Structures are given as structure tokens and as C-alpha cells.
Amino acid sequence: MAPARPASTVVLLRDGPDGLETLLLKRNKALLFAGGYWVFPGGALEAGDLEQAAGDEERATRIAAAREAEEEAGLRPSPEDMVLISHWTTPVIEPKRFSTWIYAAPVAADAEARIDGSEIHAARWVAVAQAVREHDAGELGVLPPTYITLCDLARYASVEELLRIERSRPPQSVFPRFCHADGQVFVMFRGDAGYESGDGSCPGARHRAVLENKCWRYVYEDVAAEFPCLIGP
């Protein structure tokens, strides 16, 4: 099992004419990790991040998120304005693994991205709800953490509402488990009947994201209350 390298991601937010907007970046198809997918700005922690944070890893993840946003999109959110919304750890079967803090942060309403055209090939501001609809229509390729984050944040009408509510609730810690069963590809989350055994066909509760026609579909059925839904009401 490859060790999970500390990393951070920041969901940049602004209010737009069609509601809450976020910045999505399209990674170069040639990249080994998430090549060709739309993502939020982010990346692994560097030694300088930890040094600047005097060894405080949580503080370093905020500094890294701001640095990556500036490097990848030309925007630098304030680490103090960031709100931790979740923490994801890459499944153990992956050769390249990350322990990733996902933050939300506001930026100016007129903020425009600047990309390098190398690691990042495209950037777009999009209403969060619209991004979810595009993915569900097969028009926006994203990985499960991005998809579930978009679905969760789509319920908010404004940046102020999102930050206020997210500050008041504890962030969820997510450790997915990849599985193939019954001709399907999916990732299971804690609370799924097959999560501990790795047997995705095990009858019982379903807490997973299923890949169907290149689109993810989140399933939360008969799950014990101790394992909350990853997507808010």
C-alpha cells in the first residue's frame, strides 16, 4: 500500500447571475493523475508550506491550497477565509495516494482565472448546480470527490450562506473503497454493507458512488445513522 501524501484542494466560490459559482480546471490529458478531468485547484503539500506554517500540518494545508490556486489559476484566496468542508483519503489500491483536505473559499465577484496551458488546459466559472447537471448528462468528467462535493454545495444559494453553514458543521472524513461487482464499477463509503469485506455484492445498506455511462451516481440507502449522507439535504 502506497502511503497517502498530505494534500489540499480549494473550492473557489463567488456569487453569479445564476447562483453560486465555482472555478473548475481541466487537467492535461497526459498527466498520470486525473488527466483530462475537471478539478478544483489543489495539490500536494511542499516543504515550504510546512516551513511557513511552523510545522502545523493543518495550517500548511491552507497555505498549500492558496499557493496551488495561484499557481494553477492565478487566484490566491486567503487561508484565513477558508472553511474545511471534508477530508478525503485515496483508496488503498491506487498507486498514487493523497490525504486531502478540501476547503471552500470566497474570491472577488469579478475574479478571472489565468492558466499556464501546461498542467491546466482550460478553466471555467460555472454555477455549481449547472456543473452537476452537466456531469449527470455526461458532459463534465470529474472524479468522485469532485462530484460529491459539487452535489453537496449545490444546495446553497450564495457564498455567504455556504460559509456560514459550513463553519457550523464538522467536516466529514471520507475513505472510499474501490470495487467491481455485477458488471459495475463503484466506490463504497463507510456504512455500505460491503465496505469492510470489500464484497460489493453483499446484500444490505448501500453507501456508494456508482459509475454509469461515464457518470457517477451517489447512492445512500438503508445506511445506519452513524454514517451520515455525504450530500446535504
Buried (B, 14 or more C-beta within 10 A) or exposed (E): EEEBBBBBBBBBBBBBEEBBBBBBBBBBEEBEBBEEBBBBBBBBBBEEBBEBBEEEBEBBBBBBBBBBBBBBBBBBBEBEBBBBBBBBBBBEEBEEBBBBBBBBBBBEEEBEBEBEEEBBBEBBBBBBBBBBBBBBEEEBBBBBBBBBBBBBBBBBEBBEEBBEEBEEEEBBEBBBBBBEBEEEBBBBBBBBBBBEEEEBEBEEBBBBBBEEEEBBEBBBEEBEEEBBBBBBE
